[in-house]
Amino acid sequence: MEKYEIIIYWSEEDQVFVAEVPELPGCMAHGDSHETSLNNAKDALRLWIDTALECGDPVPEPKGRRLVYA
């Protein structure tokens, strides 16, 4: 699987952890724990890419991140 950034945060309103894939519009999932939300986001990411490919839509390349040590 490609390496897309996944951001996990707590939603006070929904009382769940939300995991978003910012590079794939609308790709997000949730869960009761960090681990569950991450696993659900990985499933959503695969489905997002599969659906885009089936529909002939472009799939953004992962931007990747570099660690910079100062």
PDB file of N, CA, C, O and CB in Angstrom:
ATOM      1  N   MET A   1       0.846  -1.179   0.000  1.00  0.00           N
ATOM      2  CA  MET A   1       0.000   0.000   0.000  1.00  0.00           C
ATOM      3  C   MET A   1       0.890   1.241   0.000  1.00  0.00           C
ATOM      4  O   MET A   1       1.956   1.267   0.616  1.00  0.00           O
ATOM      5  CB  MET A   1      -0.962  -0.001   1.224  1.00  0.00           C
ATOM      6  N   GLU A   2       0.428   2.254  -0.700  1.00  0.00           N
ATOM      7  CA  GLU A   2       1.144   3.527  -0.722  1.00  0.00           C
ATOM      8  C   GLU A   2       1.176   4.140   0.663  1.00  0.00           C
ATOM      9  O   GLU A   2       0.373   3.787   1.527  1.00  0.00           O
ATOM     10  CB  GLU A   2       0.498   4.496  -1.715  1.00  0.00           C
ATOM     11  N   LYS A   3       2.100   5.052   0.871  1.00  0.00           N
ATOM     12  CA  LYS A   3       2.255   5.661   2.194  1.00  0.00           C
ATOM     13  C   LYS A   3       1.637   7.053   2.215  1.00  0.00           C
ATOM     14  O   LYS A   3       2.282   8.048   1.884  1.00  0.00           O
ATOM     15  CB  LYS A   3       3.742   5.732   2.589  1.00  0.00           C
ATOM     16  N   TYR A   4       0.393   7.092   2.606  1.00  0.00           N
ATOM     17  CA  TYR A   4      -0.314   8.354   2.756  1.00  0.00           C
ATOM     18  C   TYR A   4      -0.319   8.746   4.228  1.00  0.00           C
ATOM     19  O   TYR A   4      -0.352   7.896   5.118  1.00  0.00           O
ATOM     20  CB  TYR A   4      -1.761   8.251   2.205  1.00  0.00           C
ATOM     21  N   GLU A   5      -0.285  10.038   4.460  1.00  0.00           N
ATOM     22  CA  GLU A   5      -0.360  10.554   5.819  1.00  0.00           C
ATOM     23  C   GLU A   5      -1.769  10.315   6.364  1.00  0.00           C
ATOM     24  O   GLU A   5      -2.759  10.551   5.671  1.00  0.00           O
ATOM     25  CB  GLU A   5       0.005  12.070   5.863  1.00  0.00           C
ATOM     26  N   ILE A   6      -1.851   9.843   7.611  1.00  0.00           N
ATOM     27  CA  ILE A   6      -3.127   9.665   8.292  1.00  0.00           C
ATOM     28  C   ILE A   6      -3.063  10.463   9.589  1.00  0.00           C
ATOM     29  O   ILE A   6      -2.163  10.267  10.406  1.00  0.00           O
ATOM     30  CB  ILE A   6      -3.436   8.143   8.565  1.00  0.00           C
ATOM     31  N   ILE A   7      -4.016  11.354   9.765  1.00  0.00           N
ATOM     32  CA  ILE A   7      -4.073  12.190  10.967  1.00  0.00           C
ATOM     33  C   ILE A   7      -5.202  11.679  11.850  1.00  0.00           C
ATOM     34  O   ILE A   7      -6.336  11.522  11.397  1.00  0.00           O
ATOM     35  CB  ILE A   7      -4.283  13.703  10.605  1.00  0.00           C
ATOM     36  N   ILE A   8      -4.881  11.420  13.120  1.00  0.00           N
ATOM     37  CA  ILE A   8      -5.876  10.916  14.064  1.00  0.00           C
ATOM     38  C   ILE A   8      -6.096  11.964  15.151  1.00  0.00           C
ATOM     39  O   ILE A   8      -5.144  12.497  15.720  1.00  0.00           O
ATOM     40  CB  ILE A   8      -5.428   9.554  14.686  1.00  0.00           C
ATOM     41  N   TYR A   9      -7.363  12.247  15.427  1.00  0.00           N
ATOM     42  CA  TYR A   9      -7.691  13.193  16.491  1.00  0.00           C
ATOM     43  C   TYR A   9      -8.989  12.769  17.179  1.00  0.00           C
ATOM     44  O   TYR A   9      -9.781  12.003  16.630  1.00  0.00           O
ATOM     45  CB  TYR A   9      -7.818  14.633  15.928  1.00  0.00           C
ATOM     46  N   TRP A  10      -9.184  13.280  18.376  1.00  0.00           N
ATOM     47  CA  TRP A  10     -10.383  12.996  19.154  1.00  0.00           C
ATOM     48  C   TRP A  10     -11.478  13.987  18.786  1.00  0.00           C
ATOM     49  O   TRP A  10     -11.248  15.196  18.772  1.00  0.00           O
ATOM     50  CB  TRP A  10     -10.084  13.053  20.670  1.00  0.00           C
ATOM     51  N   SER A  11     -12.662  13.477  18.490  1.00  0.00           N
ATOM     52  CA  SER A  11     -13.824  14.322  18.218  1.00  0.00           C
ATOM     53  C   SER A  11     -14.677  14.373  19.479  1.00  0.00           C
ATOM     54  O   SER A  11     -15.333  13.396  19.840  1.00  0.00           O
ATOM     55  CB  SER A  11     -14.651  13.786  16.997  1.00  0.00           C
ATOM     56  N   GLU A  12     -14.660  15.507  20.132  1.00  0.00           N
ATOM     57  CA  GLU A  12     -15.466  15.690  21.344  1.00  0.00           C
ATOM     58  C   GLU A  12     -16.949  15.550  21.013  1.00  0.00           C
ATOM     59  O   GLU A  12     -17.712  14.962  21.778  1.00  0.00           O
ATOM     60  CB  GLU A  12     -15.186  17.072  21.989  1.00  0.00           C
ATOM     61  N   GLU A  13     -17.345  16.092  19.875  1.00  0.00           N
ATOM     62  CA  GLU A  13     -18.751  16.063  19.462  1.00  0.00           C
ATOM     63  C   GLU A  13     -19.264  14.637  19.258  1.00  0.00           C
ATOM     64  O   GLU A  13     -20.370  14.299  19.680  1.00  0.00           O
ATOM     65  CB  GLU A  13     -18.932  16.861  18.179  1.00  0.00           C
ATOM     66  N   ASP A  14     -18.437  13.797  18.598  1.00  0.00           N
ATOM     67  CA  ASP A  14     -18.865  12.429  18.284  1.00  0.00           C
ATOM     68  C   ASP A  14     -18.397  11.398  19.303  1.00  0.00           C
ATOM     69  O   ASP A  14     -18.859  10.257  19.295  1.00  0.00           O
ATOM     70  CB  ASP A  14     -18.359  12.042  16.924  1.00  0.00           C
ATOM     71  N   GLN A  15     -17.475  11.802  20.185  1.00  0.00           N
ATOM     72  CA  GLN A  15     -16.922  10.903  21.200  1.00  0.00           C
ATOM     73  C   GLN A  15     -16.227   9.684  20.580  1.00  0.00           C
ATOM     74  O   GLN A  15     -16.371   8.561  21.063  1.00  0.00           O
ATOM     75  CB  GLN A  15     -18.031  10.441  22.141  1.00  0.00           C
ATOM     76  N   VAL A  16     -15.476   9.926  19.509  1.00  0.00           N
ATOM     77  CA  VAL A  16     -14.687   8.887  18.835  1.00  0.00           C
ATOM     78  C   VAL A  16     -13.384   9.494  18.338  1.00  0.00           C
ATOM     79  O   VAL A  16     -13.250  10.714  18.243  1.00  0.00           O
ATOM     80  CB  VAL A  16     -15.483   8.251  17.652  1.00  0.00           C
ATOM     81  N   PHE A  17     -12.420   8.625  18.020  1.00  0.00           N
ATOM     82  CA  PHE A  17     -11.209   9.054  17.345  1.00  0.00           C
ATOM     83  C   PHE A  17     -11.492   9.074  15.849  1.00  0.00           C
ATOM     84  O   PHE A  17     -12.045   8.118  15.304  1.00  0.00           O
ATOM     85  CB  PHE A  17     -10.002   8.120  17.686  1.00  0.00           C
ATOM     86  N   VAL A  18     -11.116  10.156  15.189  1.00  0.00           N
ATOM     87  CA  VAL A  18     -11.307  10.306  13.759  1.00  0.00           C
ATOM     88  C   VAL A  18      -9.943  10.217  13.089  1.00  0.00           C
ATOM     89  O   VAL A  18      -8.979  10.832  13.543  1.00  0.00           O
ATOM     90  CB  VAL A  18     -12.020  11.651  13.417  1.00  0.00           C
ATOM     91  N   ALA A  19      -9.867   9.444  12.002  1.00  0.00           N
ATOM     92  CA  ALA A  19      -8.638   9.305  11.229  1.00  0.00           C
ATOM     93  C   ALA A  19      -8.904   9.815   9.819  1.00  0.00           C
ATOM     94  O   ALA A  19      -9.769   9.295   9.114  1.00  0.00           O
ATOM     95  CB  ALA A  19      -8.141   7.821  11.208  1.00  0.00           C
ATOM     96  N   GLU A  20      -8.160  10.832   9.415  1.00  0.00           N
ATOM     97  CA  GLU A  20      -8.335  11.437   8.090  1.00  0.00           C
ATOM     98  C   GLU A  20      -7.099  11.205   7.229  1.00  0.00           C
ATOM     99  O   GLU A  20      -5.973  11.191   7.724  1.00  0.00           O
ATOM    100  CB  GLU A  20      -8.620  12.948   8.216  1.00  0.00           C
ATOM    101  N   VAL A  21      -7.332  11.022   5.928  1.00  0.00           N
ATOM    102  CA  VAL A  21      -6.254  10.929   4.946  1.00  0.00           C
ATOM    103  C   VAL A  21      -6.347  12.203   4.117  1.00  0.00           C
ATOM    104  O   VAL A  21      -7.081  12.237   3.129  1.00  0.00           O
ATOM    105  CB  VAL A  21      -6.365   9.613   4.041  1.00  0.00           C
ATOM    106  N   PRO A  22      -5.614  13.260   4.498  1.00  0.00           N
ATOM    107  CA  PRO A  22      -5.796  14.572   3.874  1.00  0.00           C
ATOM    108  C   PRO A  22      -5.563  14.616   2.364  1.00  0.00           C
ATOM    109  O   PRO A  22      -6.153  15.446   1.672  1.00  0.00           O
ATOM    110  CB  PRO A  22      -4.887  15.539   4.519  1.00  0.00           C
ATOM    111  N   GLU A  23      -4.715  13.738   1.852  1.00  0.00           N
ATOM    112  CA  GLU A  23      -4.409  13.769   0.423  1.00  0.00           C
ATOM    113  C   GLU A  23      -5.507  13.144  -0.441  1.00  0.00           C
ATOM    114  O   GLU A  23      -5.509  13.314  -1.660  1.00  0.00           O
ATOM    115  CB  GLU A  23      -3.107  13.057   0.170  1.00  0.00           C
ATOM    116  N   LEU A  24      -6.442  12.421   0.190  1.00  0.00           N
ATOM    117  CA  LEU A  24      -7.539  11.791  -0.529  1.00  0.00           C
ATOM    118  C   LEU A  24      -8.851  12.412  -0.043  1.00  0.00           C
ATOM    119  O   LEU A  24      -9.356  12.031   1.013  1.00  0.00           O
ATOM    120  CB  LEU A  24      -7.536  10.236  -0.322  1.00  0.00           C
ATOM    121  N   PRO A  25      -9.401  13.348  -0.786  1.00  0.00           N
ATOM    122  CA  PRO A  25     -10.587  14.087  -0.339  1.00  0.00           C
ATOM    123  C   PRO A  25     -11.721  13.180   0.127  1.00  0.00           C
ATOM    124  O   PRO A  25     -12.146  12.268  -0.581  1.00  0.00           O
ATOM    125  CB  PRO A  25     -11.085  14.971  -1.452  1.00  0.00           C
ATOM    126  N   GLY A  26     -12.196  13.460   1.342  1.00  0.00           N
ATOM    127  CA  GLY A  26     -13.314  12.721   1.902  1.00  0.00           C
ATOM    128  C   GLY A  26     -12.956  11.373   2.502  1.00  0.00           C
ATOM    129  O   GLY A  26     -13.833  10.667   2.999  1.00  0.00           O
ATOM    130  N   CYS A  27     -11.683  11.004   2.464  1.00  0.00           N
ATOM    131  CA  CYS A  27     -11.264   9.707   2.986  1.00  0.00           C
ATOM    132  C   CYS A  27     -10.999   9.835   4.479  1.00  0.00           C
ATOM    133  O   CYS A  27     -10.011  10.437   4.901  1.00  0.00           O
ATOM    134  CB  CYS A  27     -10.002   9.184   2.243  1.00  0.00           C
ATOM    135  N   MET A  28     -11.901   9.257   5.272  1.00  0.00           N
ATOM    136  CA  MET A  28     -11.755   9.295   6.724  1.00  0.00           C
ATOM    137  C   MET A  28     -12.510   8.131   7.328  1.00  0.00           C
ATOM    138  O   MET A  28     -13.344   7.504   6.675  1.00  0.00           O
ATOM    139  CB  MET A  28     -12.263  10.634   7.304  1.00  0.00           C
ATOM    140  N   ALA A  29     -12.206   7.855   8.580  1.00  0.00           N
ATOM    141  CA  ALA A  29     -12.872   6.785   9.316  1.00  0.00           C
ATOM    142  C   ALA A  29     -12.833   7.155  10.793  1.00  0.00           C
ATOM    143  O   ALA A  29     -12.232   8.159  11.175  1.00  0.00           O
ATOM    144  CB  ALA A  29     -12.191   5.387   9.055  1.00  0.00           C
ATOM    145  N   HIS A  30     -13.472   6.345  11.610  1.00  0.00           N
ATOM    146  CA  HIS A  30     -13.456   6.617  13.050  1.00  0.00           C
ATOM    147  C   HIS A  30     -13.414   5.307  13.823  1.00  0.00           C
ATOM    148  O   HIS A  30     -13.576   4.227  13.254  1.00  0.00           O
ATOM    149  CB  HIS A  30     -14.692   7.453  13.470  1.00  0.00           C
ATOM    150  N   GLY A  31     -13.194   5.421  15.127  1.00  0.00           N
ATOM    151  CA  GLY A  31     -13.181   4.247  15.992  1.00  0.00           C
ATOM    152  C   GLY A  31     -13.089   4.664  17.440  1.00  0.00           C
ATOM    153  O   GLY A  31     -12.854   5.831  17.753  1.00  0.00           O
ATOM    154  N   ASP A  32     -13.275   3.702  18.315  1.00  0.00           N
ATOM    155  CA  ASP A  32     -13.237   3.961  19.754  1.00  0.00           C
ATOM    156  C   ASP A  32     -11.826   4.102  20.303  1.00  0.00           C
ATOM    157  O   ASP A  32     -11.643   4.550  21.434  1.00  0.00           O
ATOM    158  CB  ASP A  32     -13.942   2.860  20.484  1.00  0.00           C
ATOM    159  N   SER A  33     -10.816   3.720  19.503  1.00  0.00           N
ATOM    160  CA  SER A  33      -9.418   3.835  19.925  1.00  0.00           C
ATOM    161  C   SER A  33      -8.578   4.309  18.745  1.00  0.00           C
ATOM    162  O   SER A  33      -9.032   4.303  17.600  1.00  0.00           O
ATOM    163  CB  SER A  33      -8.882   2.475  20.473  1.00  0.00           C
ATOM    164  N   HIS A  34      -7.332   4.724  19.045  1.00  0.00           N
ATOM    165  CA  HIS A  34      -6.409   5.105  17.970  1.00  0.00           C
ATOM    166  C   HIS A  34      -6.248   3.948  16.987  1.00  0.00           C
ATOM    167  O   HIS A  34      -6.333   4.126  15.772  1.00  0.00           O
ATOM    168  CB  HIS A  34      -5.029   5.518  18.549  1.00  0.00           C
ATOM    169  N   GLU A  35      -6.015   2.765  17.542  1.00  0.00           N
ATOM    170  CA  GLU A  35      -5.755   1.594  16.711  1.00  0.00           C
ATOM    171  C   GLU A  35      -6.943   1.268  15.803  1.00  0.00           C
ATOM    172  O   GLU A  35      -6.764   0.999  14.615  1.00  0.00           O
ATOM    173  CB  GLU A  35      -5.428   0.392  17.590  1.00  0.00           C
ATOM    174  N   THR A  36      -8.139   1.292  16.357  1.00  0.00           N
ATOM    175  CA  THR A  36      -9.330   0.993  15.561  1.00  0.00           C
ATOM    176  C   THR A  36      -9.534   2.032  14.472  1.00  0.00           C
ATOM    177  O   THR A  36      -9.836   1.685  13.330  1.00  0.00           O
ATOM    178  CB  THR A  36     -10.568   0.923  16.453  1.00  0.00           C
ATOM    179  N   SER A  37      -9.370   3.310  14.818  1.00  0.00           N
ATOM    180  CA  SER A  37      -9.561   4.355  13.801  1.00  0.00           C
ATOM    181  C   SER A  37      -8.500   4.241  12.712  1.00  0.00           C
ATOM    182  O   SER A  37      -8.792   4.476  11.539  1.00  0.00           O
ATOM    183  CB  SER A  37      -9.513   5.760  14.446  1.00  0.00           C
ATOM    184  N   LEU A  38      -7.268   3.883  13.085  1.00  0.00           N
ATOM    185  CA  LEU A  38      -6.203   3.709  12.094  1.00  0.00           C
ATOM    186  C   LEU A  38      -6.508   2.535  11.165  1.00  0.00           C
ATOM    187  O   LEU A  38      -6.388   2.659   9.946  1.00  0.00           O
ATOM    188  CB  LEU A  38      -4.848   3.493  12.794  1.00  0.00           C
ATOM    189  N   ASN A  39      -6.895   1.416  11.729  1.00  0.00           N
ATOM    190  CA  ASN A  39      -7.235   0.247  10.901  1.00  0.00           C
ATOM    191  C   ASN A  39      -8.405   0.551   9.976  1.00  0.00           C
ATOM    192  O   ASN A  39      -8.393   0.158   8.809  1.00  0.00           O
ATOM    193  CB  ASN A  39      -7.571  -0.962  11.787  1.00  0.00           C
ATOM    194  N   ASN A  40      -9.410   1.245  10.486  1.00  0.00           N
ATOM    195  CA  ASN A  40     -10.553   1.616   9.653  1.00  0.00           C
ATOM    196  C   ASN A  40     -10.139   2.585   8.545  1.00  0.00           C
ATOM    197  O   ASN A  40     -10.646   2.506   7.426  1.00  0.00           O
ATOM    198  CB  ASN A  40     -11.657   2.243  10.513  1.00  0.00           C
ATOM    199  N   ALA A  41      -9.219   3.498   8.857  1.00  0.00           N
ATOM    200  CA  ALA A  41      -8.736   4.444   7.843  1.00  0.00           C
ATOM    201  C   ALA A  41      -7.953   3.719   6.750  1.00  0.00           C
ATOM    202  O   ALA A  41      -8.050   4.080   5.577  1.00  0.00           O
ATOM    203  CB  ALA A  41      -7.853   5.529   8.493  1.00  0.00           C
ATOM    204  N   LYS A  42      -7.184   2.707   7.123  1.00  0.00           N
ATOM    205  CA  LYS A  42      -6.445   1.929   6.117  1.00  0.00           C
ATOM    206  C   LYS A  42      -7.414   1.216   5.179  1.00  0.00           C
ATOM    207  O   LYS A  42      -7.180   1.151   3.972  1.00  0.00           O
ATOM    208  CB  LYS A  42      -5.508   0.900   6.799  1.00  0.00           C
ATOM    209  N   ASP A  43      -8.501   0.682   5.732  1.00  0.00           N
ATOM    210  CA  ASP A  43      -9.531   0.058   4.886  1.00  0.00           C
ATOM    211  C   ASP A  43     -10.168   1.092   3.967  1.00  0.00           C
ATOM    212  O   ASP A  43     -10.359   0.841   2.777  1.00  0.00           O
ATOM    213  CB  ASP A  43     -10.616  -0.619   5.754  1.00  0.00           C
ATOM    214  N   ALA A  44     -10.498   2.267   4.530  1.00  0.00           N
ATOM    215  CA  ALA A  44     -11.114   3.333   3.733  1.00  0.00           C
ATOM    216  C   ALA A  44     -10.169   3.804   2.631  1.00  0.00           C
ATOM    217  O   ALA A  44     -10.600   4.097   1.516  1.00  0.00           O
ATOM    218  CB  ALA A  44     -11.510   4.519   4.633  1.00  0.00           C
ATOM    219  N   LEU A  45      -8.886   3.873   2.949  1.00  0.00           N
ATOM    220  CA  LEU A  45      -7.879   4.299   1.966  1.00  0.00           C
ATOM    221  C   LEU A  45      -7.858   3.327   0.788  1.00  0.00           C
ATOM    222  O   LEU A  45      -7.876   3.751  -0.368  1.00  0.00           O
ATOM    223  CB  LEU A  45      -6.470   4.387   2.620  1.00  0.00           C
ATOM    224  N   ARG A  46      -7.821   2.031   1.077  1.00  0.00           N
ATOM    225  CA  ARG A  46      -7.819   1.028  -0.004  1.00  0.00           C
ATOM    226  C   ARG A  46      -9.092   1.137  -0.848  1.00  0.00           C
ATOM    227  O   ARG A  46      -9.036   1.076  -2.077  1.00  0.00           O
ATOM    228  CB  ARG A  46      -7.691  -0.403   0.583  1.00  0.00           C
ATOM    229  N   LEU A  47     -10.236   1.298  -0.184  1.00  0.00           N
ATOM    230  CA  LEU A  47     -11.500   1.420  -0.915  1.00  0.00           C
ATOM    231  C   LEU A  47     -11.541   2.685  -1.758  1.00  0.00           C
ATOM    232  O   LEU A  47     -12.047   2.666  -2.880  1.00  0.00           O
ATOM    233  CB  LEU A  47     -12.676   1.408   0.055  1.00  0.00           C
ATOM    234  N   TRP A  48     -11.005   3.797  -1.223  1.00  0.00           N
ATOM    235  CA  TRP A  48     -10.973   5.066  -1.939  1.00  0.00           C
ATOM    236  C   TRP A  48     -10.180   4.896  -3.232  1.00  0.00           C
ATOM    237  O   TRP A  48     -10.628   5.302  -4.304  1.00  0.00           O
ATOM    238  CB  TRP A  48     -10.357   6.186  -1.056  1.00  0.00           C
ATOM    239  N   ILE A  49      -8.992   4.290  -3.117  1.00  0.00           N
ATOM    240  CA  ILE A  49      -8.130   4.110  -4.288  1.00  0.00           C
ATOM    241  C   ILE A  49      -8.762   3.149  -5.285  1.00  0.00           C
ATOM    242  O   ILE A  49      -8.770   3.427  -6.484  1.00  0.00           O
ATOM    243  CB  ILE A  49      -6.746   3.594  -3.865  1.00  0.00           C
ATOM    244  N   ASP A  50      -9.297   2.013  -4.810  1.00  0.00           N
ATOM    245  CA  ASP A  50      -9.946   1.050  -5.707  1.00  0.00           C
ATOM    246  C   ASP A  50     -11.102   1.687  -6.462  1.00  0.00           C
ATOM    247  O   ASP A  50     -11.258   1.472  -7.664  1.00  0.00           O
ATOM    248  CB  ASP A  50     -10.446  -0.161  -4.919  1.00  0.00           C
ATOM    249  N   THR A  51     -11.911   2.469  -5.762  1.00  0.00           N
ATOM    250  CA  THR A  51     -13.065   3.125  -6.396  1.00  0.00           C
ATOM    251  C   THR A  51     -12.606   4.148  -7.430  1.00  0.00           C
ATOM    252  O   THR A  51     -13.161   4.219  -8.527  1.00  0.00           O
ATOM    253  CB  THR A  51     -13.952   3.809  -5.334  1.00  0.00           C
ATOM    254  N   ALA A  52     -11.594   4.938  -7.082  1.00  0.00           N
ATOM    255  CA  ALA A  52     -11.078   5.938  -8.029  1.00  0.00           C
ATOM    256  C   ALA A  52     -10.569   5.249  -9.296  1.00  0.00           C
ATOM    257  O   ALA A  52     -10.851   5.704 -10.404  1.00  0.00           O
ATOM    258  CB  ALA A  52      -9.940   6.778  -7.378  1.00  0.00           C
ATOM    259  N   LEU A  53      -9.828   4.163  -9.137  1.00  0.00           N
ATOM    260  CA  LEU A  53      -9.295   3.449 -10.298  1.00  0.00           C
ATOM    261  C   LEU A  53     -10.412   2.855 -11.152  1.00  0.00           C
ATOM    262  O   LEU A  53     -10.360   2.919 -12.380  1.00  0.00           O
ATOM    263  CB  LEU A  53      -8.341   2.343  -9.846  1.00  0.00           C
ATOM    264  N   GLU A  54     -11.423   2.278 -10.501  1.00  0.00           N
ATOM    265  CA  GLU A  54     -12.560   1.708 -11.236  1.00  0.00           C
ATOM    266  C   GLU A  54     -13.312   2.764 -12.036  1.00  0.00           C
ATOM    267  O   GLU A  54     -13.814   2.490 -13.125  1.00  0.00           O
ATOM    268  CB  GLU A  54     -13.517   1.020 -10.272  1.00  0.00           C
ATOM    269  N   CYS A  55     -13.384   3.980 -11.482  1.00  0.00           N
ATOM    270  CA  CYS A  55     -14.120   5.067 -12.139  1.00  0.00           C
ATOM    271  C   CYS A  55     -13.245   5.868 -13.102  1.00  0.00           C
ATOM    272  O   CYS A  55     -13.734   6.768 -13.785  1.00  0.00           O
ATOM    273  CB  CYS A  55     -14.708   6.000 -11.094  1.00  0.00           C
ATOM    274  N   GLY A  56     -11.967   5.545 -13.158  1.00  0.00           N
ATOM    275  CA  GLY A  56     -11.059   6.276 -14.037  1.00  0.00           C
ATOM    276  C   GLY A  56     -10.658   7.629 -13.492  1.00  0.00           C
ATOM    277  O   GLY A  56     -10.175   8.482 -14.237  1.00  0.00           O
ATOM    278  N   ASP A  57     -10.852   7.836 -12.202  1.00  0.00           N
ATOM    279  CA  ASP A  57     -10.473   9.100 -11.568  1.00  0.00           C
ATOM    280  C   ASP A  57      -8.997   9.062 -11.163  1.00  0.00           C
ATOM    281  O   ASP A  57      -8.456   7.990 -10.891  1.00  0.00           O
ATOM    282  CB  ASP A  57     -11.368   9.384 -10.330  1.00  0.00           C
ATOM    283  N   PRO A  58      -8.347  10.227 -11.123  1.00  0.00           N
ATOM    284  CA  PRO A  58      -6.936  10.253 -10.739  1.00  0.00           C
ATOM    285  C   PRO A  58      -6.751   9.924  -9.251  1.00  0.00           C
ATOM    286  O   PRO A  58      -7.594  10.248  -8.414  1.00  0.00           O
ATOM    287  CB  PRO A  58      -6.333  11.627 -11.051  1.00  0.00           C
ATOM    288  N   VAL A  59      -5.639   9.282  -8.955  1.00  0.00           N
ATOM    289  CA  VAL A  59      -5.274   8.972  -7.569  1.00  0.00           C
ATOM    290  C   VAL A  59      -4.021   9.795  -7.253  1.00  0.00           C
ATOM    291  O   VAL A  59      -2.972   9.588  -7.863  1.00  0.00           O
ATOM    292  CB  VAL A  59      -5.023   7.406  -7.354  1.00  0.00           C
ATOM    293  N   PRO A  60      -4.128  10.719  -6.307  1.00  0.00           N
ATOM    294  CA  PRO A  60      -2.962  11.540  -5.969  1.00  0.00           C
ATOM    295  C   PRO A  60      -1.803  10.682  -5.452  1.00  0.00           C
ATOM    296  O   PRO A  60      -2.004   9.724  -4.706  1.00  0.00           O
ATOM    297  CB  PRO A  60      -3.342  12.592  -4.918  1.00  0.00           C
ATOM    298  N   GLU A  61      -0.605  11.045  -5.862  1.00  0.00           N
ATOM    299  CA  GLU A  61       0.585  10.384  -5.333  1.00  0.00           C
ATOM    300  C   GLU A  61       0.775  10.825  -3.892  1.00  0.00           C
ATOM    301  O   GLU A  61       0.528  11.986  -3.568  1.00  0.00           O
ATOM    302  CB  GLU A  61       1.848  10.710  -6.191  1.00  0.00           C
ATOM    303  N   PRO A  62       1.212   9.917  -3.017  1.00  0.00           N
ATOM    304  CA  PRO A  62       1.488  10.342  -1.649  1.00  0.00           C
ATOM    305  C   PRO A  62       2.642  11.335  -1.642  1.00  0.00           C
ATOM    306  O   PRO A  62       3.641  11.146  -2.337  1.00  0.00           O
ATOM    307  CB  PRO A  62       1.809   9.127  -0.749  1.00  0.00           C
ATOM    308  N   LYS A  63       2.498  12.377  -0.864  1.00  0.00           N
ATOM    309  CA  LYS A  63       3.536  13.413  -0.824  1.00  0.00           C
ATOM    310  C   LYS A  63       4.764  12.938  -0.077  1.00  0.00           C
ATOM    311  O   LYS A  63       5.881  13.355  -0.382  1.00  0.00           O
ATOM    312  CB  LYS A  63       3.000  14.682  -0.177  1.00  0.00           C
ATOM    313  N   GLY A  64       4.566  12.072   0.894  1.00  0.00           N
ATOM    314  CA  GLY A  64       5.694  11.606   1.693  1.00  0.00           C
ATOM    315  C   GLY A  64       6.174  12.716   2.609  1.00  0.00           C
ATOM    316  O   GLY A  64       5.911  13.894   2.369  1.00  0.00           O
ATOM    317  N   ARG A  65       6.845  12.347   3.608  1.00  0.00           N
ATOM    318  CA  ARG A  65       7.367  13.316   4.571  1.00  0.00           C
ATOM    319  C   ARG A  65       8.813  13.000   4.846  1.00  0.00           C
ATOM    320  O   ARG A  65       9.218  11.838   4.867  1.00  0.00           O
ATOM    321  CB  ARG A  65       6.548  13.310   5.883  1.00  0.00           C
ATOM    322  N   ARG A  66       9.583  14.034   5.054  1.00  0.00           N
ATOM    323  CA  ARG A  66      10.981  13.897   5.406  1.00  0.00           C
ATOM    324  C   ARG A  66      11.184  14.410   6.813  1.00  0.00           C
ATOM    325  O   ARG A  66      10.648  15.452   7.188  1.00  0.00           O
ATOM    326  CB  ARG A  66      11.882  14.646   4.412  1.00  0.00           C
ATOM    327  N   LEU A  67      11.953  13.683   7.584  1.00  0.00           N
ATOM    328  CA  LEU A  67      12.296  14.168   8.923  1.00  0.00           C
ATOM    329  C   LEU A  67      13.516  15.059   8.812  1.00  0.00           C
ATOM    330  O   LEU A  67      14.503  14.701   8.169  1.00  0.00           O
ATOM    331  CB  LEU A  67      12.557  12.988   9.912  1.00  0.00           C
ATOM    332  N   VAL A  68      13.443  16.199   9.430  1.00  0.00           N
ATOM    333  CA  VAL A  68      14.564  17.131   9.428  1.00  0.00           C
ATOM    334  C   VAL A  68      15.041  17.292  10.858  1.00  0.00           C
ATOM    335  O   VAL A  68      14.271  17.658  11.746  1.00  0.00           O
ATOM    336  CB  VAL A  68      14.165  18.509   8.807  1.00  0.00           C
ATOM    337  N   TYR A  69      16.298  17.019  11.067  1.00  0.00           N
ATOM    338  CA  TYR A  69      16.868  17.148  12.411  1.00  0.00           C
ATOM    339  C   TYR A  69      17.702  18.414  12.473  1.00  0.00           C
ATOM    340  O   TYR A  69      18.554  18.643  11.615  1.00  0.00           O
ATOM    341  CB  TYR A  69      17.727  15.905  12.782  1.00  0.00           C
ATOM    342  N   ALA A  70      17.459  19.236  13.485  1.00  0.00           N
ATOM    343  CA  ALA A  70      18.198  20.480  13.618  1.00  0.00           C
ATOM    344  C   ALA A  70      19.260  20.343  14.692  1.00  0.00           C
ATOM    345  O   ALA A  70      19.996  21.293  14.958  1.00  0.00           O
ATOM    346  CB  ALA A  70      17.254  21.641  13.943  1.00  0.00           C
TER     347      ALA A  70
END
